[in-house]
Amino acid sequence: MKFLTITDSLGEEAGGLAHASLNLACAAALGSPNDEFYILCGTDKNEIDGQLTLPKNLIIIKVPCFRNKIFPVTLNLLEQIQSISPDLIHLKGLWRQASFACYTWKQCNPMKPLIVQTAGMLEPWAINRNGLMKLVYYHIFEQKLLQICDYIHATSKREMLSLVEAHIAPKKIFLLEEGIDLPILPTASMHEKSDFKTLLFLSRLHPVKGIELLIEAFSLLRPHRWKCKIVGMGLGNYQQHLEDTCRHLVVSDYIEFLGPLSGDEKQRAFLSADAFVLPSYSESFGIAIAEAMSYALPVITTTETPWQAIDDLSLGWRVPPNCNSLTKGLFELFSTESSTLREMGQRSRIFVANNYSWQAIALRLKIYYEKALNSIV
């Protein structure tokens, strides 16, 4: 069998979706060595697969892409799909040319399954951003794609509810969370000798991530023994806007922008942190939270992320995505004893190890793939 994953980009700017697409395809290929797996995407800068050793039965194909702020144009996408001749396509993400290509492929191959992962792109916050343009585009095209596809992949119960509210039949939706690679943690502390503790943000620099809330909260708290490191890549001049905001609120001494990190540098950022923050306005899953937990970090995030376990198991804090609530949550975090934070972090690591390994996620994906193939035959 040939299984094709299609995503817009494997560039660092694509954030968690790029990492999840690549990691899940690798795990699926390792779990099914007699099948062929492909990833098809457009070319981009700062691609994350450069130093990765792929399974022998996984091939990545990149087609030239002319990237712009409105609608990236990828050349010969449909032709590449036809040349691969997949038995199943798993499209990850909406609002891109791949939607057209997959719709056309499904029309020509009605007996082959098409699975669409909406990747949080139909969440209310995402729809409201460039709302009119997206609503028009959705009703003209994306709605038809979701009607013609065989299954829709949601990564959280919250996203499933949003899809049902968008009038998608529940029987068409399946739930499969993202996964993580559990790192081996050193026995000795990686923390530098310092009077300060580190709060780490590591994700895309994008308005949906609530970074401006974080900056405002720091301007109100000005904690004596905590600093924040912001790691990630932003589109256009957004990072400059954030840095300007820090200077305007006089918190540049508290908040440091490190840009995108990968490999050993990214690992060192996690290992040297004392807690993790992701104050998002909306997340379909929030792979960065799972990754932080795998490094035994307590997490502060918002109630708009699907991480109820943080409340249920005392793994950190979940607060509404507004400045007052985030400020209160951060104050509690900064006031918590180091030993208590470490205990939260250890519970977090155990939780993700038991629930979100890529191997376990890939086994569940295989079941859904087999179900999709058998439901059409």
Secondary structure, DSSP 8 states (H G I E B T S, - for coil): -EEEEEEEE-BGGGTHHHHHHHHHHHHHHHH-TTSEEEEEEE--SSBTTTT----TTEEEEEE-EE--SS--EETTHHHHHHHH--SEEEEE-SSSHHHHHHHHHHHH-TTS-EEEE-TTTTSHHHHHTTHHHHHHHIIIIIHHHHHHSSEEEESSHHHHHHHHHTT--GGGEEE----B------SS----S-S-EEEEEES-B-GGG-HHHHHHHHHHH--SSEEEEEE--BSTTHHHHHHHHHHHTT-TTTEEEEE---HHHHHHHHHT-SEEEE--S--SS-HHHHHHHHTT--EEEETTSS-THHHHTT-EEEE-SSHHHHHHHHHHHHHS-HHHHHHHHHHHHHHHHHH-BHHHHHHHHHHHHHHHHHHH-
